[in-house]
């Protein structure tokens, strides 16, 4: 729910857009409950609204659940 993948939870990966697929990967990574995350371009292929949602979620997890993370971003915006 937190990454917005619930509406297409039963879809096949081939039926997802690039952004939906990216959000699904982030969701699967979070489901593993690792104490540290390494994310390479977690906001790539997302439409204009979802990068902010994903980054806000990662910041919240870091702040509230003390989840360590390394986030690689190549977008200078």
VOTOR-924144 format. One record per residue (C-alpha): residue number from 1; residue in one letter; x, y, z. Coordinates in steps of 0.001 Angstrom, whole numbers, plus 500000, padded with zeros to 6 digits. Each point is the difference from the previous one (the first is absolute). Layout:
BEGIN
@seq = NUM, type = a, c1 = X, c2 = Y, c3 = Z
...
***
This chain:
BEGIN
@seq = 1, type = x, c1 = 500000, c2 = 500000, c3 = 500000
@seq = 2, type = x, c1 = 502731, c2 = 502479, c3 = 500919
@seq = 3, type = x, c1 = 501569, c2 = 499858, c3 = 496541
@seq = 4, type = x, c1 = 496694, c2 = 500023, c3 = 498115
@seq = 5, type = x, c1 = 500257, c2 = 496522, c3 = 498494
@seq = 6, type = x, c1 = 496812, c2 = 498550, c3 = 501511
@seq = 7, type = x, c1 = 497838, c2 = 500692, c3 = 496896
@seq = 8, type = x, c1 = 502212, c2 = 497777, c3 = 497844
@seq = 9, type = x, c1 = 501100, c2 = 497430, c3 = 502576
@seq = 10, type = x, c1 = 498608, c2 = 497107, c3 = 497928
@seq = 11, type = x, c1 = 501398, c2 = 501220, c3 = 496653
@seq = 12, type = x, c1 = 502807, c2 = 498281, c3 = 498135
@seq = 13, type = x, c1 = 503290, c2 = 501893, c3 = 499789
@seq = 14, type = x, c1 = 499726, c2 = 500146, c3 = 496196
@seq = 15, type = x, c1 = 496699, c2 = 501878, c3 = 500344
@seq = 16, type = x, c1 = 501471, c2 = 502761, c3 = 502199
@seq = 17, type = x, c1 = 501409, c2 = 503300, c3 = 498807
@seq = 18, type = x, c1 = 503599, c2 = 500858, c3 = 500819
@seq = 19, type = x, c1 = 498927, c2 = 502167, c3 = 502934
@seq = 20, type = x, c1 = 497625, c2 = 497389, c3 = 501376
@seq = 21, type = x, c1 = 502753, c2 = 497408, c3 = 499728
@seq = 22, type = x, c1 = 502431, c2 = 502307, c3 = 501832
@seq = 23, type = x, c1 = 497508, c2 = 500561, c3 = 502835
@seq = 24, type = x, c1 = 499439, c2 = 496232, c3 = 500209
@seq = 25, type = x, c1 = 503783, c2 = 499461, c3 = 500383
@seq = 26, type = x, c1 = 500139, c2 = 502557, c3 = 502825
@seq = 27, type = x, c1 = 497039, c2 = 498257, c3 = 501666
@seq = 28, type = x, c1 = 501688, c2 = 496602, c3 = 499777
@seq = 29, type = x, c1 = 503195, c2 = 501450, c3 = 501443
@seq = 30, type = x, c1 = 498102, c2 = 501508, c3 = 502943
@seq = 31, type = x, c1 = 498156, c2 = 496710, c3 = 500590
@seq = 32, type = x, c1 = 503326, c2 = 498275, c3 = 500690
@seq = 33, type = x, c1 = 500374, c2 = 502131, c3 = 503155
@seq = 34, type = x, c1 = 503747, c2 = 500315, c3 = 499646
@seq = 35, type = x, c1 = 501688, c2 = 502340, c3 = 502532
@seq = 36, type = x, c1 = 501694, c2 = 501854, c3 = 497122
@seq = 37, type = x, c1 = 498872, c2 = 500707, c3 = 496447
@seq = 38, type = x, c1 = 502159, c2 = 500707, c3 = 496979
@seq = 39, type = x, c1 = 497929, c2 = 501661, c3 = 497292
@seq = 40, type = x, c1 = 501342, c2 = 500885, c3 = 496569
@seq = 41, type = x, c1 = 497728, c2 = 502533, c3 = 498297
@seq = 42, type = x, c1 = 496821, c2 = 499115, c3 = 501978
@seq = 43, type = x, c1 = 498123, c2 = 502820, c3 = 498270
@seq = 44, type = x, c1 = 501009, c2 = 499280, c3 = 496393
@seq = 45, type = x, c1 = 497177, c2 = 499380, c3 = 497502
@seq = 46, type = x, c1 = 497406, c2 = 501521, c3 = 502345
@seq = 47, type = x, c1 = 497492, c2 = 502619, c3 = 498916
@seq = 48, type = x, c1 = 500131, c2 = 503511, c3 = 501424
@seq = 49, type = x, c1 = 498115, c2 = 499234, c3 = 503261
@seq = 50, type = x, c1 = 501490, c2 = 496713, c3 = 501157
@seq = 51, type = x, c1 = 503675, c2 = 500986, c3 = 500532
@seq = 52, type = x, c1 = 498926, c2 = 502305, c3 = 502820
@seq = 53, type = x, c1 = 497817, c2 = 497256, c3 = 501507
@seq = 54, type = x, c1 = 502828, c2 = 497442, c3 = 499925
@seq = 55, type = x, c1 = 502617, c2 = 502412, c3 = 501380
@seq = 56, type = x, c1 = 497612, c2 = 501129, c3 = 502769
@seq = 57, type = x, c1 = 499384, c2 = 496359, c3 = 500921
@seq = 58, type = x, c1 = 503738, c2 = 499277, c3 = 500122
@seq = 59, type = x, c1 = 500602, c2 = 503089, c3 = 502154
@seq = 60, type = x, c1 = 497186, c2 = 498947, c3 = 502347
@seq = 61, type = x, c1 = 501415, c2 = 496476, c3 = 500319
@seq = 62, type = x, c1 = 503444, c2 = 501401, c3 = 500711
@seq = 63, type = x, c1 = 498720, c2 = 502455, c3 = 502581
@seq = 64, type = x, c1 = 497280, c2 = 497998, c3 = 501768
@seq = 65, type = x, c1 = 501204, c2 = 496415, c3 = 499657
@seq = 66, type = x, c1 = 503740, c2 = 500747, c3 = 500028
@seq = 67, type = x, c1 = 500424, c2 = 498140, c3 = 496720
@seq = 68, type = x, c1 = 503448, c2 = 500551, c3 = 498548
@seq = 69, type = x, c1 = 500276, c2 = 500621, c3 = 496294
@seq = 70, type = x, c1 = 502318, c2 = 500913, c3 = 497200
@seq = 71, type = x, c1 = 498135, c2 = 501696, c3 = 497162
@seq = 72, type = x, c1 = 501711, c2 = 500634, c3 = 496666
@seq = 73, type = x, c1 = 498440, c2 = 502733, c3 = 497863
@seq = 74, type = x, c1 = 501295, c2 = 501297, c3 = 496697
@seq = 75, type = x, c1 = 497273, c2 = 502603, c3 = 499434
@seq = 76, type = x, c1 = 501328, c2 = 503420, c3 = 500956
@seq = 77, type = x, c1 = 496498, c2 = 501446, c3 = 500394
***
